[in-house]
Amino acid sequence: MAGSLTLEPGGQLELSSRPEANLQQVVRSVHDSLQLLRERASALGASLVGAGVAPYREPQRITQAPRYAAMEQYFEPWAPAGPTMMCSTASVQVNVEAGASDAEIRERWHLLYAIGPVLAATFANSSWITGRRSGWKSTRLAAWLNLDPARTGVPYIKAAHDPGAAYARWALDAPLMMIRRSQGDWRAPAGLTFREWLSMGTSAVPDRQPATVADLQQHLSTLFPHVRPKGYFEVRYLDAQPGCWWAVPAAVVAALISDPATAETAKDICAASPDWEAAARFGLENPAVATRAAQLSALAVDRLRLDPATVGLARLVEEYAEKWTLRGLSPADDPPSAWAARDQGCCALDGSIVGA
């Protein structure tokens, strides 16, 4: 298997692909790894479910790592969103290069946020939880919207500001979720920010040495904005998708950021986007949002067709749009009776990609 496989707190499988030279190589690598996982699951009498939220299972933490115990305790004031996020959610996280210059990094940062609500609505796929409809098209995104606002959502960065410096300030002023210790639990003093720990040292945390670079790295891993900088940009606002449809949001994001003209057109399309809550709650029910979603899909298709290597992905995006987007729907609108078939289906890679 290419990449790495980890177990999330509620038992979700997280497949992280290797960095690849181009989009088609990433898609092929992930496709092959998922095929292997499906085969292994089938041999055990199980199957993989591609959904933003586990539709039937109650949230339950099954890992005992101190990181997740501390996270569970930290998010207690935001229940039930905390347990839902930790133990029941899954997403397609698309990692893209941040850019080659300060200007490009700034433009790409703002672009990924500008197109976010429309894409979140387009790929909403979590309308059921614990065996019933939640009232949201993306229950996964709803959970994130109802968590600690000091470490989630959209960091406040003005268009003219350097996103790196602004994000650093935002990160330093976020409360500590946990502090690593060799023994005992990892709980942090309530409300203590990383900036305060740096300045106060052992007077703030008597049982620990002053903050280290490793502590900062851990703190940054507990911040969950919709787009997270990690030396690259990690797009976090997309629900997991059924079958091989996960390749569509990856292809759409890659296409929309691929050149300045396409990026500018995408921003113009999303100039009057819904807010994040409306995107999560209503998906494409609003005809204006559905129109923008269709326009973004068409723009991505046009860009993907320019490269012979991604023509197959352009067809897959078109098939997704015909199945859902152009009808004002997303996978969240599928009835439970359709779930098994769409998760079993998969595309075939023989030099091109054919939709499931």
Helices and strands as residue ranges (DSSP letters): E 4-7, E 13-16, H 23-43, H 66-74, G 76-78, H 81-88, E 94-96, H 102-114, H 116-122, E 128-129, E 132-133, H 139-145, E 152-153, H 163-172, H 194-200, G 201-203, H 213-221, E 224-225, E 227-229, E 233-235, H 247-256, H 260-269, H 276-282, H 287-305, G 308-310, H 311-323, G 325-327, G 331-333, G 336-338, H 339-344, E 348-349, E 353-354
